[in-house]
Amino acid sequence: MGRPGAVQSDGVMKYGLPRSDLKVTVAGVRIRPTLALGSWVAFKKTGTNEAMVMGDLVLTEAEEPAVISALQQKNVQPTAVHNHLLRESPRVVYVHIAAHGDAVGIATAIRAALDLTKTPPPEPPGPRTPLDLDTALIHRTLGYGGKMNGGVYQVSVPRSGAITMDGEVVPPSMGVSTAINFQPTGRGWAAITGDFVMLSSEVSRIIPILRSNQIDVTALHSHMLGEEPRLYFMHFWADADAGKLATALRRALDQMK
């Protein structure tokens, strides 16, 4: 992969590939890579040298065709190609991928595809500066703690119950946890984005809560193929008072299993 990964609490080896080369804005807010521009690839060991692999690649529109062709030639399958944001400039494409087999061979194929992009090499960690955000309030309101990463407060909420694909359990860190990210924008406000990971029965209960609190639904779609139970991913966006947004998001979380 050309960079170090990190073992997650559920045993998955995950590689982060933030697109720090992209200068993307939404409604005047400069998007930090850890808010919505973080490519990732995750490996779950399934045999001696084999792995289940899933990921999400953040690409420019110009990069997408060559990357998909390169992946398919090496049996790494795109499982979704779509937007996560609205009205971003420049436009960004998200390509979700999956593979199962020889772990090193899959890693080599993904690395070759990434070499067709301008995804930068890993950067050394910079100095940690406190966020202009009441993260303790967000923690109390959501009921889930998060972590500070690249100027963004990231919260991950795993679903209860197992998600499986081809007989393998998909661990939460492989993209089946609800993600909620807060990027401070001043005055106690934050830009938020992420995605709710839902069953079909939960979709219609969550949309009205978000919209009644001026949180935009920016996408509703699938990320995977053949998972059980079937999952739907709802992306969102707002820039407003962080405490009020956290309260609305907690109401939405309460509608989920």
Summary of the structure (lengths in Angstrom):
residues: 257
radius of gyration: 17.7
end to end distance: 35.4
largest distance: 52.5
contacts: 818
relative contact order: 0.16
helix: 24%
strand: 39%
